[in-house]
Amino acid sequence: MFGYVVANMEKLTDKEKQYYRSFYCGLCRTLGNRHGKISRITLNYDMAFLIIFLSALYKTEKTIETERCIIHPFKPRQFLYNEITDYAADMNIVLTYHNYLDDWQDDRKILSFYAAKLFEQEYKRTASKYFNKCAAISNCLSELSDIEKSGEPNPDLPANCFGQLMSEIFVLREDEYTESLQAFGKSLGRFIYIMDACLDLKSDLKNERYNPLAGFSSADFKSILNLLMADCTETYKKLPIEQDNNLIENILYSGVWTRYEAANKKTKGRQSQ
Amino acid sequence: MISDPYKVLGVSPTASEQEIAKAYRKLAKKYHPDLNPGDEEAAKKMSEINAAYEQIKSERKYQNSAGNSYGYNQYGPFGNYGGGQQQRGDYSLFDSVKSYLFAGYYQQALYVLSTIQDRSAEWYYYSALANAGLGNKITALNHAKTAVQMEPNNPKYQRVLDQIQYEGQAYQQQSQQFGMPLSAVNLCINACITFYLAQMCCLCCR
């Protein structure tokens, strides 16, 4: 479930765009350094958001460097990183490994099996460092899998479960922000899970697969998603974040709708043809 | 409440969970409003199928939980509502739901609600309150909407629906001020694909 927590690039200034990208590039390089070159294929903007968000809250110092890289050999790129980048890279390995493993276990995709194998060693190494967190994440995922297998008609139950998982990811350490970050992660996780269900509804129905929103019609989606995102922004407002607010709010109020709007445009385009 | 929900799904009451889920998904493929736009008959049939499926799932869930040793927690500290509920009539059950809600025992309130056969507008109203208390936002919204649909002139139901929707509407307004993303192809996806291809090249060249 990656690719939902991204910025709306059209509403960013050129400077902001470059700044946003430099978190992404910083994460890319950190992934390569910490987990091997191949781990860079798991790169995504969702994890860049985690870095921006936590760095803004903790006012963590950032290192900026400019360099050429393999992907952009002719145009030097800015890299921005700090200790939260390391943490996000580790969490990315954990989530990616589980993602591939689930795809293999649920859908028997053979490519996912090999991909999971590819990251197994890195996952184990990382999991030993964050033992409690990774155990909690595994628990959430196995509970989620049980809920989905039972065909649960109440979408709140699996959404809360995925929210629990995200709340683990957002807690960097135990301190005065732990509770607020848990609440933020939980509400964002709920939104991501339900957004994913909204976008998959038609194909899940056609293929007779589980979808938590099977009992709803797409006419209800917008109000449900607004409700969940409102929860998320309420917890954001309570956190003392005083830097990068424009970028963070761009993501929370606009960017999170990117794939939803794109999917709607596609259906509308098809209908008008 | 449907007298025989199994008949609606076309399965036997002894069917396994998997068989029931399978039957439901088959029917959903046929009648879901998103796959039958504008078809009122299909929409009506789908809500009947949804109600039957929910009823079966909830009956089975509470049967399971009543059988285990945690039964006490389900009934809560105010005494056992499990036994003589049918004789007491549904009105007194709403009273106990109310007192649970008032005390903040939302899970217990939901349990008592699950034992009430007749799903009236009032039932949906209380269910919306209990689910809202538990953070089950989607169910809360859905049940508040149903209560209002069943009794559009009851201001109490409308008020709860407004309350549940208030924050979402405030968010939507702010969100509209930002403007929605326009381009279908996001930079991120492009970057990822470029990345993936480049990475594949690296692997091959090594």
Interface residues (C-beta under 8 A of the other chain):
Chain A: G3 V6 N8 M9 E10 K11 Y24 C28 K37 I38 R40 I41 L43 N44 Y45 I70 I71 S150 G151 E152 P153 N154 P155 D156 L157 A159 N160 R190 I194 L201 K202 L205 K206 E208 R209 Y210 A214 G215 F216 S217 S218 A219 D220 K222 S223 I224 N226 L227 L228 M229 A230 D231 T233 E234 E249 N250 Y253 S254 G255 W257 T258 R259 E261 A262 K265 K266
Chain B: E17 I20 A21 K22 Y24 R25 K26 A28 K29 H32 P33 D34 L35 A43 N50 Y53 E54 K57 N131 L134 G135 N136 K137 I138 T139 L141 N142 I164 Q165 E167 G168 Q169 A170 Y171 Q172 Q174 S175 Q177 F178 G179 M180 P181 L182 S183 A184 V185 N186 L187 C188 I189 A191 C192 T194 F195 Y196 A198 Q199 C202 L203
